[in-house]
Amino acid sequence: MFGKTETRAALDVAMEINRDDTDRCCSFSLTGTTDAISLFVYPDSNNLDDSYGYIAYQTDHYISYERIRRNGIHDGKKFNTFKELLEDVKGAGT
Protein backbone atom coordinates (compact mmCIF):
# COMPACT_ATOMS: atom_id res chain seq x y z
CA MET A 1 0.00 0.00 0.00
CA PHE A 2 1.27 3.46 -0.86
CA GLY A 3 1.74 5.75 2.09
CA LYS A 4 1.51 9.49 2.32
CA THR A 5 5.18 9.88 1.42
CA GLU A 6 4.91 8.10 -1.94
CA THR A 7 1.58 9.71 -2.79
CA ARG A 8 2.89 13.17 -1.95
CA ALA A 9 6.09 12.58 -3.96
CA ALA A 10 4.09 11.59 -7.06
CA LEU A 11 1.73 14.55 -6.70
CA ASP A 12 4.71 16.89 -6.22
CA VAL A 13 6.25 15.64 -9.49
CA ALA A 14 2.97 16.22 -11.33
CA MET A 15 2.65 19.73 -9.91
CA GLU A 16 6.29 20.50 -10.72
CA ILE A 17 5.72 19.53 -14.36
CA ASN A 18 2.53 21.59 -14.56
CA ARG A 19 4.32 24.65 -13.20
CA ASP A 20 7.54 24.50 -15.23
CA ASP A 21 8.33 26.73 -18.22
CA THR A 22 7.52 24.09 -20.84
CA ASP A 23 4.28 23.22 -22.65
CA ARG A 24 4.15 19.92 -20.77
CA CYS A 25 1.25 19.00 -18.55
CA CYS A 26 0.81 16.07 -16.19
CA SER A 27 -2.19 14.29 -14.72
CA PHE A 28 -2.14 12.41 -11.40
CA SER A 29 -4.52 9.70 -10.28
CA LEU A 30 -4.69 7.65 -7.09
CA THR A 31 -6.88 4.58 -6.96
CA GLY A 32 -7.33 3.37 -3.41
CA THR A 33 -9.21 0.13 -4.06
CA THR A 34 -6.40 -1.34 -6.19
CA ASP A 35 -3.69 0.83 -4.64
CA ALA A 36 -2.35 2.32 -7.85
CA ILE A 37 -0.81 5.65 -8.72
CA SER A 38 -0.90 6.71 -12.35
CA LEU A 39 0.79 9.67 -13.99
CA PHE A 40 0.40 10.82 -17.59
CA VAL A 41 2.70 13.43 -19.10
CA TYR A 42 1.75 15.27 -22.28
CA PRO A 43 4.78 17.05 -23.84
CA ASP A 44 2.46 19.35 -25.81
CA SER A 45 -0.80 20.12 -24.04
CA ASN A 46 -2.43 20.60 -27.48
CA ASN A 47 -1.51 17.07 -28.65
CA LEU A 48 -2.90 14.48 -26.25
CA ASP A 49 -1.95 11.57 -28.53
CA ASP A 50 1.76 12.05 -27.75
CA SER A 51 1.87 10.96 -24.13
CA TYR A 52 3.94 9.19 -21.54
CA GLY A 53 2.03 6.97 -19.12
CA TYR A 54 3.25 5.55 -15.82
CA ILE A 55 1.65 3.27 -13.27
CA ALA A 56 2.79 2.14 -9.85
CA TYR A 57 0.74 -0.75 -8.53
CA GLN A 58 0.92 -2.66 -5.25
CA THR A 59 -0.97 -5.56 -3.71
CA ASP A 60 -0.03 -7.88 -0.87
CA HIS A 61 1.87 -10.15 -3.27
CA TYR A 62 2.75 -8.02 -6.29
CA ILE A 63 4.54 -4.71 -6.92
CA SER A 64 4.98 -3.10 -10.32
CA TYR A 65 6.51 0.22 -11.37
CA GLU A 66 6.10 0.63 -15.11
CA ARG A 67 6.09 3.11 -17.97
CA ILE A 68 3.16 1.95 -20.08
CA ARG A 69 3.35 4.57 -22.87
CA ARG A 70 6.18 6.51 -24.45
CA ASN A 71 5.58 9.04 -27.24
CA GLY A 72 2.04 7.69 -27.49
CA ILE A 73 3.20 4.10 -28.14
CA HIS A 74 2.83 1.13 -25.75
CA ASP A 75 6.15 0.71 -23.92
CA GLY A 76 6.19 -1.66 -20.93
CA LYS A 77 9.48 -0.53 -19.34
CA LYS A 78 9.76 -1.75 -15.74
CA PHE A 79 11.52 0.14 -12.95
CA ASN A 80 13.05 -1.41 -9.85
CA THR A 81 11.87 1.31 -7.46
CA PHE A 82 9.22 3.97 -7.18
CA LYS A 83 11.96 6.59 -7.03
CA GLU A 84 13.33 5.44 -10.44
CA LEU A 85 9.83 5.73 -11.91
CA LEU A 86 9.44 9.30 -10.61
CA GLU A 87 12.84 10.29 -12.01
CA ASP A 88 11.73 9.08 -15.43
CA VAL A 89 8.45 10.97 -15.10
CA LYS A 90 10.38 14.18 -14.39
CA GLY A 91 12.28 13.83 -17.69
CA ALA A 92 9.33 12.72 -19.82
CA GLY A 93 8.78 14.82 -22.90
CA THR A 94 11.74 17.14 -22.46
Beta strands, then each sheet from edge to edge (+ up, - down):
strand 1: 25-31
strand 2: 36-42
strand 3: 52-58
strand 4: 63-70
strand 5: 73-78
sheet 1: 1+ 2- 3+ 4- 5+
end
